[in-house]
């Protein structure tokens, strides 16, 4: 299921070719022959690595989740124990991943129907780990009093959805670079229930930053009420 150790020669090129074909044509519209041609290898060599395109898709998804969790863990280690910093770290890591690898996100979200039962169970367990990372930070913030929403699960889902949506609208050819997204980040104010663009934890100026970088300050009101 998940390969370990150094990737053999041609393996990285094969996964990249499959990722690009799936992104352009969709999983169902891609043939194993097209993947081999794009990778510059014969079908027999491709089959040496993977028995079919289902296994290729699953390898791509596992690779993406490895990269995402690695980024989150590194960000959390740097953030320390403060719940506000930890939440901002998770949001920044998620935004950067979605902006840098939009096709990986769309593959994970759009092609679950192609997973076999064993991999689907494996994938859902790993996805639950991601959800738990956010939930643990929110629960710690509620326990310490820095987050005060009565609907933490609703707010968590809304925040994750906004982060994931970056892969849908962000265009690396535009004026806003991935580094600028990281600088802007998202800062969760502990008062007022607002989500701000911010380049510095704990001091921020959401309004001016939004005007400078085009980051929208969003108020999650009614049931969501963010974490303020």
LUMZA-907737 format. One line per 2 residues: number of its first residue (from 0); their letters; for each residue x, y, z of N, C-alpha, C. Coordinates in steps of 0.02 Angstrom, whole numbers, plus 50000, padded with zeros to 5 digits. Layout:
NUM	A	X Y Z X Y Z X Y Z; ...
! end
This chain:
0	XX	50042 49940 50000 50000 50000 50000 50043 50062 50000; 50082 50072 50052 50126 50130 50057 50197 50106 50051
2	XX	50234 50133 50002 50302 50112 49991 50348 50149 50039; 50401 50113 50061 50448 50143 50107 50517 50142 50075
4	XX	50563 50181 50104 50631 50182 50077 50636 50230 50018; 50696 50231 49989 50708 50276 49932 50669 50253 49871
6	XX	50643 50302 49834 50605 50286 49773 50652 50260 49720; 50635 50205 49685 50677 50179 49632 50678 50226 49572
8	XX	50727 50216 49528 50733 50258 49469 50669 50255 49428; 50644 50311 49407 50583 50313 49366 50519 50318 49406
10	XX	50523 50302 49471 50461 50301 49511 50432 50371 49519; 50475 50420 49534 50451 50489 49542 50420 50515 49477
12	XX	50452 50501 49421 50426 50523 49356 50359 50490 49341; 50352 50427 49361 50289 50391 49349 50233 50422 49389
14	XX	50244 50435 49453 50192 50465 49494 50174 50535 49469; 50224 50573 49447 50210 50640 49421 50169 50635 49357
16	XX	50185 50588 49314 50147 50580 49252 50075 50560 49267; 50066 50514 49314 49998 50493 49332 49960 50552 49363
18	XX	49993 50590 49405 49960 50647 49437 49936 50697 49385; 49978 50711 49335 49960 50759 49284 49904 50733 49239
20	XX	49907 50669 49222 49854 50641 49180 49787 50641 49217; 49788 50621 49280 49726 50620 49318 49698 50691 49326
22	XX	49742 50740 49337 49720 50809 49345 49689 50836 49281; 49717 50817 49223 49693 50843 49159 49632 50805 49133
24	XX	49632 50740 49140 49579 50699 49109 49530 50668 49159; 49548 50671 49224 49509 50635 49273 49531 50562 49275
26	XX	49518 50531 49331 49539 50461 49339 49507 50416 49286; 49441 50423 49277 49405 50378 49231 49425 50391 49159
28	XX	49447 50452 49143 49464 50468 49074 49537 50454 49057; 49575 50429 49104 49646 50416 49093 49659 50342 49084
30	XX	49699 50324 49035 49718 50254 49025 49788 50243 49052; 49803 50181 49068 49869 50163 49093 49922 50175 49039
32	XX	49902 50168 48976 49949 50180 48921 49968 50254 48917; 49919 50299 48928 49934 50370 48926 49983 50389 48982
34	XX	49975 50359 49040 50020 50373 49095 50091 50350 49077; 50097 50290 49049 50163 50264 49031 50196 50309 48978
36	XX	50157 50330 48928 50185 50374 48876 50209 50439 48906; 50171 50468 48951 50190 50532 48981 50253 50524 49023
38	XX	50260 50467 49056 50318 50455 49098 50379 50434 49057; 50369 50421 48992 50424 50400 48949 50449 50330 48964
40	XX	50402 50285 48980 50421 50217 48995 50373 50168 48962; 50393 50107 48956 50351 50056 48926 50299 50032 48977
42	XX	50247 49999 48952 50196 49972 48997 50226 49919 49044; 50273 49880 49018 50303 49828 49060 50341 49858 49119
44	XX	50375 49914 49107 50410 49948 49162 50360 49977 49211; 50307 50007 49186 50255 50034 49230 50227 49979 49275
46	XX	50212 49922 49244 50182 49867 49283 50231 49838 49333; 50296 49850 49322 50345 49829 49372 50334 49866 49438
48	XX	50312 49930 49432 50300 49971 49492 50230 49961 49520; 50180 49962 49476 50110 49959 49499 50070 49915 49452
50	XX	50023 49876 49480 49983 49831 49438 49930 49867 49397; 49914 49930 49413 49862 49965 49376 49856 50037 49398
52	XX	49809 50072 49367 49803 50144 49383 49770 50155 49450; 49731 50107 49475 49702 50114 49541 49757 50119 49594
54	XX	49806 50075 49589 49862 50076 49636 49904 50139 49629; 49910 50164 49567 49945 50227 49556 49909 50285 49591
56	XX	49843 50288 49584 49805 50340 49617 49813 50336 49692; 49811 50276 49718 49817 50268 49790 49887 50289 49815
58	XX	49938 50274 49776 50006 50296 49794 50011 50372 49794; 49979 50405 49746 49980 50478 49742 49946 50508 49803
60	XX	49889 50479 49822 49852 50504 49880 49893 50495 49943; 49923 50438 49952 49964 50426 50012 50023 50474 50014
62	XX	50055 50486 49957 50111 50532 49953 50089 50602 49974; 50030 50623 49949 50004 50690 49966 49989 50695 50041
64	XX	49960 50644 50069 49944 50646 50140 50007 50646 50183; 50058 50609 50161 50122 50610 50197 50150 50681 50198
66	XX	50148 50714 50140 50175 50782 50135 50135 50831 50179; 50070 50824 50178 50028 50869 50217 50038 50860 50292
68	XX	50037 50798 50315 50045 50786 50386 50115 50806 50409; 50165 50795 50367 50232 50817 50384 50236 50892 50394
70	XX	50203 50929 50349 50202 51002 50355 50166 51025 50418; 50110 50993 50433 50072 51010 50494 50111 50996 50557
72	XX	50143 50938 50559 50181 50920 50619 50239 50969 50630; 50273 50988 50576 50328 51036 50583 50303 51103 50607
74	XX	50245 51125 50580 50217 51189 50600 50195 51188 50673; 50166 51134 50695 50145 51128 50765 50205 51128 50812
76	XX	50258 51093 50792 50319 51092 50834 50346 51162 50844; 50344 51203 50791 50370 51271 50795 50323 51317 50834
78	XX	50259 51302 50833 50209 51347 50864 50210 51343 50940; 50233 51288 50968 50230 51282 51041 50162 51260 51065
80	XX	50145 51278 51126 50084 51251 51158 50025 51299 51157; 50035 51361 51137 49980 51409 51137 49928 51390 51085
82	XX	49863 51381 51103 49813 51359 51056 49804 51406 50996; 49808 51472 51007 49800 51519 50952 49856 51510 50901
84	XX	49917 51505 50925 49974 51494 50880 49969 51427 50845; 49946 51376 50880 49941 51309 50851 49887 51307 50797
86	XX	49831 51341 50810 49779 51343 50759 49802 51382 50698; 49836 51439 50709 49862 51477 50653 49913 51436 50614
88	XX	49953 51396 50649 50003 51355 50616 49971 51302 50572; 49918 51270 50596 49882 51221 50556 49850 51252 50495
90	XX	49820 51310 50505 49787 51344 50449 49839 51364 50396; 49895 51392 50418 49947 51412 50371 49974 51352 50332
92	XX	49987 51297 50368 50013 51237 50335 49963 51211 50283; 49899 51212 50301 49847 51187 50256 49840 51232 50194
94	XX	49841 51297 50205 49836 51344 50149 49895 51336 50102; 49955 51332 50130 50014 51325 50087 50012 51260 50047
96	XX	49990 51206 50078 49985 51143 50043 49935 51147 49986; 49877 51174 50000 49824 51179 49949 49845 51225 49892
98	XX	49880 51279 49909 49901 51326 49857 49956 51297 49814; 50003 51261 49846 50060 51235 49810 50043 51172 49769
100	XX	49994 51133 49794 49978 51069 49761 49903 51062 49751; 49873 51106 49711 49800 51102 49703 49776 51036 49673
102	XX	49816 51006 49627 49795 50943 49596 49793 50887 49646; 49838 50888 49696 49837 50836 49747 49773 50839 49787
104	XX	49753 50900 49805 49692 50907 49842 49631 50884 49804; 49628 50902 49739 49570 50882 49699 49568 50807 49689
106	XX	49626 50775 49682 49628 50702 49675 49601 50669 49738; 49623 50693 49796 49601 50664 49859 49526 50672 49867
108	XX	49501 50732 49851 49430 50746 49863 49384 50719 49810; 49410 50709 49748 49364 50693 49693 49365 50622 49667
110	XX	49412 50581 49690 49419 50515 49659 49412 50457 49709; 49377 50468 49765 49370 50415 49814 49335 50354 49785
112	XX	49294 50363 49734 49259 50307 49705 49306 50255 49675; 49369 50277 49661 49417 50231 49631 49456 50191 49682
114	XX	49448 50207 49747 49486 50171 49799 49455 50102 49809; 49498 50052 49818 49471 49987 49839 49454 49990 49913
116	XX	49418 49940 49938 49393 49942 50007 49449 49949 50058; 49503 49913 50047 49559 49915 50094 49589 49985 50097
118	XX	49600 50015 50039 49630 50081 50038 49581 50134 50063; 49517 50126 50048 49467 50174 50071 49467 50177 50148
120	XX	49471 50118 50180 49475 50116 50253 49538 50149 50278; 49594 50135 50245 49658 50165 50262 49655 50241 50254
122	XX	49627 50264 50199 49622 50336 50185 49579 50371 50238; 49523 50342 50255 49477 50374 50303 49509 50378 50372
124	XX	49548 50329 50390 49583 50332 50455 49634 50388 50455; 49670 50397 50399 49719 50451 50396 49683 50519 50394
126	XX	49627 50524 50359 49590 50586 50357 49565 50605 50427; 49546 50554 50466 49523 50567 50534 49578 50595 50577
128	XX	49640 50575 50563 49697 50603 50600 49702 50678 50587; 49692 50699 50524 49693 50769 50508 49639 50808 50544
130	XX	49579 50780 50545 49524 50812 50581 49540 50819 50655; 49570 50766 50682 49587 50765 50753 49638 50819 50771
132	XX	49685 50833 50726 49734 50885 50739 49700 50952 50752; 49652 50969 50708 49615 51031 50718 49572 51029 50781
134	XX	49538 50973 50791 49493 50967 50849 49531 50973 50914; 49591 50942 50918 49630 50945 50980 49649 51017 50996
136	XX	49668 51056 50945 49687 51125 50956 49627 51166 50979; 49570 51156 50946 49510 51193 50965 49489 51176 51036
138	XX	49491 51112 51054 49473 51091 51122 49520 51121 51174; 49585 51124 51157 49632 51155 51204 49618 51229 51212
140	XX	49599 51262 51158 49582 51333 51162 49519 51345 51202; 49470 51302 51194 49409 51308 51234 49424 51297 51308
142	XX	49465 51247 51323 49481 51231 51392 49519 51288 51426; 49561 51323 51388 49600 51378 51416 49563 51444 51416
144	XX	49507 51446 51380 49467 51507 51378 49484 51555 51322; 49532 51539 51279 49549 51585 51224 49501 51578 51165
146	XX	49467 51521 51159 49414 51512 51110 49349 51505 51149; 49296 51537 51124 49234 51538 51162 49172 51523 51120
148	XX	49179 51487 51066 49121 51471 51026 49080 51415 51058; 49013 51419 51057 48972 51364 51081 48965 51308 51030
150	XX	48992 51318 50969 48985 51269 50915 49054 51253 50886; 49097 51222 50925 49166 51211 50901 49171 51167 50840
152	XX	49129 51116 50834 49134 51071 50777 49111 51106 50713; 49060 51147 50718 49037 51185 50660 49092 51233 50637
154	XX	49122 51267 50685 49175 51315 50669 49235 51280 50639; 49254 51223 50667 49311 51185 50641 49298 51165 50569
156	XX	49239 51139 50555 49223 51118 50486 49226 51178 50438; 49201 51235 50460 49202 51295 50417 49273 51317 50403
158	XX	49316 51316 50454 49385 51336 50445 49421 51290 50397; 49414 51225 50406 49446 51177 50361 49421 51185 50290
160	XX	49356 51196 50282 49328 51205 50215 49357 51267 50181; 49366 51321 50219 49395 51382 50189 49468 51370 50169
162	XX	49504 51334 50211 49574 51319 50193 49578 51276 50130; 49537 51224 50128 49537 51179 50070 49518 51214 50006
164	XX	49474 51264 50012 49450 51299 49952 49504 51340 49918; 49560 51353 49953 49615 51391 49922 49638 51357 49858
166	XX	49639 51290 49859 49660 51254 49799 49615 51264 49739; 49553 51287 49752 49506 51298 49697 49514 51367 49666
168	XX	49531 51418 49707 49533 51486 49679 49602 51515 49670; 49651 51488 49705 49718 51518 49701 49750 51504 49633
170	XX	49777 51557 49603 49812 51551 49539 49884 51574 49548; 49933 51529 49543 50003 51549 49554 50028 51599 49503
172	XX	49991 51609 49448 50011 51658 49398 49988 51728 49417; 49948 51734 49469 49923 51799 49490 49972 51838 49532
174	XX	49949 51893 49560 49993 51938 49596 50012 51911 49665; 49972 51865 49692 49984 51840 49759 50024 51775 49755
176	XX	50085 51775 49780 50127 51716 49778 50111 51669 49837; 50136 51608 49833 50127 51561 49888 50159 51589 49952
178	XX	50218 51620 49945 50250 51651 50002 50208 51707 50031; 50174 51744 49988 50130 51798 50013 50071 51769 50051
180	XX	50045 51712 50027 49991 51679 50063 50015 51658 50132; 50077 51633 50135 50104 51613 50199 50114 51673 50244
182	XX	50136 51729 50216 50145 51790 50256 50078 51815 50281; 50028 51812 50237 49961 51834 50258 49933 51785 50309
184	XX	49939 51721 50293 49913 51670 50337 49839 51680 50352; 49818 51652 50406 49751 51668 50432 49759 51673 50507
186	XX	49737 51727 50535 49742 51736 50607 49672 51733 50636; 49663 51692 50686 49598 51685 50717 49596 51730 50779
188	XX	49561 51787 50773 49555 51832 50829 49517 51799 50885; 49538 51811 50945 49504 51782 51003 49448 51827 51028
190	XX	49436 51884 50994 49379 51926 51011 49344 51944 50946; 49280 51949 50949 49241 51974 50893 49220 51920 50843
192	XX	49245 51860 50850 49225 51806 50806 49245 51816 50734; 49304 51845 50721 49324 51858 50653 49386 51818 50634
194	XX	49391 51805 50569 49450 51772 50542 49487 51825 50502; 49549 51839 50521 49587 51893 50490 49645 51866 50450
196	XX	49663 51902 50397 49728 51891 50367 49779 51922 50413; 49835 51887 50424 49884 51914 50469 49954 51890 50452
198	XX	50002 51933 50459 50071 51913 50447 50110 51905 50511; 50079 51918 50568 50116 51911 50630 50068 51889 50685
200	XX	50091 51838 50721 50053 51816 50778 50076 51857 50836; 50073 51883 50888 50005 51894 50908 49978 51961 50885
202	XX	50021 52007 50860 49996 52072 50839 49973 52069 50767; 49916 52101 50753 49890 52100 50685 49849 52162 50673
204	XX	49841 52177 50609 49797 52232 50588 49758 52204 50529; 49703 52170 50543 49666 52135 50491 49642 52180 50435
206	XX	49616 52240 50452 49589 52283 50401 49642 52307 50352; 49699 52333 50378 49751 52357 50335 49782 52301 50294
208	XX	49791 52243 50326 49821 52187 50289 49774 52165 50233; 49709 52164 50248 49661 52144 50197 49664 52192 50137
210	XX	49672 52257 50152 49675 52305 50097 49740 52297 50057; 49795 52281 50092 49859 52276 50057 49863 52213 50015
212	XX	49837 52158 50040 49846 52094 50006 49782 52064 49976; 49727 52099 49983 49666 52073 49956 49638 52014 49995
214	XX	49658 52009 50058 49633 51956 50101 49568 51979 50132; 49518 51939 50127 49452 51958 50153 49448 51940 50227
216	XX	49428 51989 50267 49414 51975 50337 49343 51948 50342; 49337 51887 50365 49272 51852 50364 49244 51848 50434
218	XX	49182 51866 50442 49148 51857 50506 49104 51795 50501; 49118 51746 50544 49076 51687 50547 49025 51699 50602
220	XX	48965 51717 50584 48917 51734 50634 48866 51678 50645; 48814 51693 50681 48759 51648 50697 48787 51584 50729
222	XX	48777 51525 50698 48796 51463 50731 48872 51455 50734; 48907 51478 50684 48980 51465 50681 49016 51509 50732
224	XX	49008 51575 50726 49035 51621 50775 49110 51614 50783; 49142 51582 50735 49215 51570 50737 49236 51546 50805
226	XX	49293 51571 50830 49316 51550 50895 49319 51607 50945; 49288 51663 50926 49290 51722 50970 49235 51720 51021
! end
